[in-house]
Amino acid sequence: MPKSGESKDETVERVMHEYKAGELKSSSGDKVKNRKQAVAIALSESGQSKADTKAKAKPHSAHARAKQRDHGHSSRHH
């Protein structure tokens, strides 16, 4: 999780700095050698991971969900 008072951008910057310095470790304790894995860790720690984004993008009201289900698109009109 981000350190106290640290913004999302600062968290990503800190994690990527750790990766470049060879200090970033995965949850198993092994050094991270793959840049894509480092990016995934950075986004996860900052709360910007894909799973979080998808969960927030879901329609909140039952009416909006039903409308999307019936028409096959979001509640925005063209």
BAVEX-513629 format. One record per atom (N, C-alpha, C, O): atom name; residue in three letters; y negated, z negated, x. Coordinates in steps of 0.05 Angstrom, whole numbers, always signed. Layout:
<rs>
R  site  code       y       z       x
R    CA   ALA       Y       Z       X
...
</rs>
This chain:
<rs>
R  site  code       y       z       x
R     N   MET     +24      +0     +17
R    CA   MET      +0      +0      +0
R     C   MET     -25      +0     +18
R     O   MET     -24      -9     +41
R     N   PRO     -47     +10      +7
R    CA   PRO     -72     +10     +22
R     C   PRO     -80     -18     +30
R     O   PRO     -77     -37     +14
R     N   LYS     -92     -21     +53
R    CA   LYS    -102     -47     +61
R     C   LYS    -126     -53     +44
R     O   LYS    -139     -36     +32
R     N   SER    -133     -79     +41
R    CA   SER    -155     -88     +25
R     C   SER    -181     -74     +32
R     O   SER    -189     -73     +55
R     N   GLY    -194     -63     +11
R    CA   GLY    -220     -50     +15
R     C   GLY    -218     -22     +27
R     O   GLY    -238     -10     +34
R     N   GLU    -194     -11     +29
R    CA   GLU    -190     +15     +41
R     C   GLU    -188     +37     +20
R     O   GLU    -173     +34      +0
R     N   SER    -204     +59     +23
R    CA   SER    -203     +80      +3
R     C   SER    -178     +97      +7
R     O   SER    -164     +94     +28
R     N   LYS    -172    +115     -12
R    CA   LYS    -149    +132     -10
R     C   LYS    -151    +150     +15
R     O   LYS    -131    +154     +29
R     N   ASP    -175    +161     +19
R    CA   ASP    -179    +179     +42
R     C   ASP    -175    +164     +69
R     O   ASP    -163    +174     +88
R     N   GLU    -184    +139     +70
R    CA   GLU    -181    +123     +94
R     C   GLU    -152    +116     +99
R     O   GLU    -143    +116    +122
R     N   THR    -137    +112     +78
R    CA   THR    -108    +106     +80
R     C   THR     -94    +130     +92
R     O   THR     -78    +127    +111
R     N   VAL     -99    +154     +81
R    CA   VAL     -87    +178     +91
R     C   VAL     -94    +182    +121
R     O   VAL     -77    +188    +137
R     N   GLU    -120    +178    +127
R    CA   GLU    -129    +181    +155
R     C   GLU    -115    +162    +173
R     O   GLU    -107    +169    +196
R     N   ARG    -112    +137    +165
R    CA   ARG     -99    +116    +181
R     C   ARG     -70    +124    +187
R     O   ARG     -60    +122    +209
R     N   VAL     -55    +132    +166
R    CA   VAL     -27    +138    +168
R     C   VAL     -23    +162    +186
R     O   VAL      -5    +162    +203
R     N   MET     -40    +183    +183
R    CA   MET     -37    +207    +199
R     C   MET     -44    +201    +228
R     O   MET     -33    +212    +247
R     N   HIS     -63    +183    +233
R    CA   HIS     -69    +174    +260
R     C   HIS     -45    +160    +273
R     O   HIS     -39    +165    +296
R     N   GLU     -32    +143    +257
R    CA   GLU      -8    +130    +267
R     C   GLU     +14    +150    +274
R     O   GLU     +28    +148    +295
R     N   TYR     +16    +171    +258
R    CA   TYR     +36    +192    +263
R     C   TYR     +30    +207    +289
R     O   TYR     +47    +210    +306
R     N   LYS      +5    +214    +292
R    CA   LYS      -3    +229    +316
R     C   LYS      +0    +212    +342
R     O   LYS      +6    +223    +363
R     N   ALA      -3    +186    +339
R    CA   ALA      +0    +168    +362
R     C   ALA     +30    +161    +367
R     O   ALA     +36    +147    +386
R     N   GLY     +47    +170    +349
R    CA   GLY     +76    +164    +351
R     C   GLY     +83    +136    +343
R     O   GLY    +104    +126    +351
R     N   GLU     +66    +124    +326
R    CA   GLU     +71     +96    +318
R     C   GLU     +81     +94    +289
R     O   GLU     +88     +72    +280
R     N   LEU     +81    +116    +274
R    CA   LEU     +89    +115    +246
R     C   LEU    +119    +113    +244
R     O   LEU    +134    +128    +256
R     N   LYS    +128     +94    +227
R    CA   LYS    +156     +90    +223
R     C   LYS    +163     +93    +193
R     O   LYS    +148     +86    +176
R     N   SER    +187    +103    +188
R    CA   SER    +197    +106    +161
R     C   SER    +207     +79    +151
R     O   SER    +207     +59    +166
R     N   SER    +215     +78    +127
R    CA   SER    +225     +52    +115
R     C   SER    +250     +42    +130
R     O   SER    +256     +18    +129
R     N   SER    +265     +60    +143
R    CA   SER    +289     +52    +157
R     C   SER    +282     +42    +185
R     O   SER    +299     +31    +199
R     N   GLY    +257     +45    +194
R    CA   GLY    +248     +35    +220
R     C   GLY    +248     +56    +241
R     O   GLY    +240     +50    +264
R     N   ASP    +258     +80    +235
R    CA   ASP    +258    +102    +254
R     C   ASP    +230    +114    +256
R     O   ASP    +215    +115    +237
R     N   LYS    +223    +124    +280
R    CA   LYS    +198    +138    +284
R     C   LYS    +198    +164    +267
R     O   LYS    +218    +178    +266
R     N   VAL    +175    +170    +255
R    CA   VAL    +172    +194    +239
R     C   VAL    +165    +217    +258
R     O   VAL    +145    +215    +273
R     N   LYS    +181    +238    +258
R    CA   LYS    +177    +261    +276
R     C   LYS    +169    +286    +261
R     O   LYS    +160    +305    +273
R     N   ASN    +171    +286    +235
R    CA   ASN    +166    +309    +218
R     C   ASN    +138    +305    +205
R     O   ASN    +134    +285    +192
R     N   ARG    +121    +325    +209
R    CA   ARG     +93    +323    +198
R     C   ARG     +94    +321    +168
R     O   ARG     +78    +307    +156
R     N   LYS    +112    +336    +155
R    CA   LYS    +113    +336    +125
R     C   LYS    +121    +308    +115
R     O   LYS    +111    +299     +95
R     N   GLN    +139    +295    +130
R    CA   GLN    +147    +268    +122
R     C   GLN    +123    +249    +125
R     O   GLN    +119    +231    +109
R     N   ALA    +107    +253    +147
R    CA   ALA     +83    +236    +151
R     C   ALA     +63    +240    +128
R     O   ALA     +51    +220    +119
R     N   VAL     +60    +264    +119
R    CA   VAL     +41    +270     +97
R     C   VAL     +51    +257     +72
R     O   VAL     +36    +245     +57
R     N   ALA     +77    +258     +67
R    CA   ALA     +89    +246     +43
R     C   ALA     +85    +215     +44
R     O   ALA     +79    +203     +23
R     N   ILE     +88    +203     +67
R    CA   ILE     +84    +174     +70
R     C   ILE     +55    +168     +65
R     O   ILE     +48    +148     +51
R     N   ALA     +37    +184     +76
R    CA   ALA      +8    +179     +73
R     C   ALA      +0    +181     +43
R     O   ALA     -15    +163     +34
R     N   LEU      +9    +201     +29
R    CA   LEU      +2    +204      +1
R     C   LEU     +14    +182     -16
R     O   LEU      +2    +172     -34
R     N   SER     +39    +174      -9
R    CA   SER     +52    +152     -24
R     C   SER     +37    +126     -20
R     O   SER     +32    +111     -39
R     N   GLU     +29    +120      +5
R    CA   GLU     +15     +95     +10
R     C   GLU     -12     +94      -3
R     O   GLU     -22     +73     -10
R     N   SER     -25    +117      -5
R    CA   SER     -52    +118     -16
R     C   SER     -52    +120     -47
R     O   SER     -73    +118     -59
R     N   GLY     -28    +124     -59
R    CA   GLY     -26    +126     -88
R     C   GLY     -32    +154     -98
R     O   GLY     -38    +157    -122
R     N   GLN     -30    +174     -81
R    CA   GLN     -36    +201     -89
R     C   GLN     -11    +218     -90
R     O   GLN     -12    +243     -90
R     N   SER     +12    +205     -92
R    CA   SER     +37    +220     -92
R     C   SER     +41    +237    -117
R     O   SER     +28    +231    -137
R     N   LYS     +57    +257    -116
R    CA   LYS     +61    +275    -138
R     C   LYS     +71    +261    -163
R     O   LYS     +63    +268    -185
R     N   ALA     +89    +242    -160
R    CA   ALA    +100    +227    -183
R     C   ALA     +78    +212    -197
R     O   ALA     +77    +212    -222
R     N   ASP     +59    +200    -182
R    CA   ASP     +37    +186    -195
R     C   ASP     +19    +205    -211
R     O   ASP     +11    +199    -233
R     N   THR     +14    +228    -200
R    CA   THR      -3    +248    -213
R     C   THR     +10    +258    -238
R     O   THR      -4    +260    -259
R     N   LYS     +36    +264    -238
R    CA   LYS     +49    +273    -262
R     C   LYS     +49    +252    -284
R     O   LYS     +45    +259    -308
R     N   ALA     +53    +227    -277
R    CA   ALA     +53    +206    -297
R     C   ALA     +26    +203    -310
R     O   ALA     +24    +197    -334
R     N   LYS      +4    +206    -295
R    CA   LYS     -22    +203    -305
R     C   LYS     -31    +227    -322
R     O   LYS     -48    +225    -339
R     N   ALA     -18    +250    -318
R    CA   ALA     -26    +275    -332
R     C   ALA     -14    +278    -359
R     O   ALA     -21    +296    -374
R     N   LYS      +5    +260    -366
R    CA   LYS     +18    +262    -392
R     C   LYS      -2    +255    -414
R     O   LYS     -19    +238    -411
R     N   PRO      +0    +269    -437
R    CA   PRO     -17    +262    -460
R     C   PRO     -11    +233    -469
R     O   PRO     +13    +225    -470
R     N   HIS     -31    +218    -475
R    CA   HIS     -27    +190    -482
R     C   HIS     -21    +185    -511
R     O   HIS      -6    +167    -518
R     N   SER     -34    +200    -529
R    CA   SER     -30    +194    -557
R     C   SER      -5    +209    -568
R     O   SER      +2    +230    -558
R     N   ALA      +6    +197    -588
R    CA   ALA     +29    +210    -601
R     C   ALA     +21    +237    -614
R     O   ALA     +37    +256    -614
R     N   HIS      -3    +238    -624
R    CA   HIS     -13    +263    -637
R     C   HIS     -14    +285    -616
R     O   HIS      -6    +307    -621
R     N   ALA     -25    +279    -592
R    CA   ALA     -28    +299    -571
R     C   ALA      +0    +308    -561
R     O   ALA      +4    +332    -557
R     N   ARG     +19    +290    -559
R    CA   ARG     +46    +297    -550
R     C   ARG     +59    +315    -571
R     O   ARG     +72    +335    -564
R     N   ALA     +56    +309    -597
R    CA   ALA     +68    +324    -618
R     C   ALA     +56    +352    -619
R     O   ALA     +70    +372    -623
R     N   LYS     +30    +354    -616
R    CA   LYS     +16    +379    -616
R     C   LYS     +25    +397    -593
R     O   LYS     +30    +421    -596
R     N   GLN     +28    +385    -569
R    CA   GLN     +37    +399    -546
R     C   GLN     +66    +409    -550
R     O   GLN     +73    +432    -543
R     N   ARG     +83    +393    -562
R    CA   ARG    +110    +400    -567
R     C   ARG    +112    +423    -587
R     O   ARG    +128    +441    -584
R     N   ASP     +95    +422    -608
R    CA   ASP     +96    +443    -629
R     C   ASP     +85    +470    -620
R     O   ASP     +96    +491    -627
R     N   HIS     +65    +469    -603
R    CA   HIS     +52    +494    -595
R     C   HIS     +59    +503    -567
R     O   HIS     +52    +525    -559
R     N   GLY     +71    +486    -551
R    CA   GLY     +80    +494    -524
R     C   GLY     +57    +495    -504
R     O   GLY     +60    +507    -483
R     N   HIS     +35    +482    -510
R    CA   HIS     +13    +481    -490
R     C   HIS      -3    +455    -495
R     O   HIS      +2    +441    -514
R     N   SER     -22    +450    -478
R    CA   SER     -37    +426    -480
R     C   SER     -56    +427    -503
R     O   SER     -58    +447    -517
R     N   SER     -70    +405    -509
R    CA   SER     -87    +404    -532
R     C   SER    -113    +419    -529
R     O   SER    -129    +421    -548
R     N   ARG    -118    +430    -505
R    CA   ARG    -143    +446    -501
R     C   ARG    -140    +473    -515
R     O   ARG    -119    +485    -515
R     N   HIS    -161    +481    -528
R    CA   HIS    -161    +507    -542
R     C   HIS    -173    +529    -524
R     O   HIS    -190    +523    -508
R     N   HIS    -164    +553    -527
R    CA   HIS    -173    +575    -510
R     C   HIS    -198    +588    -522
R     O   HIS    -209    +606    -511
</rs>
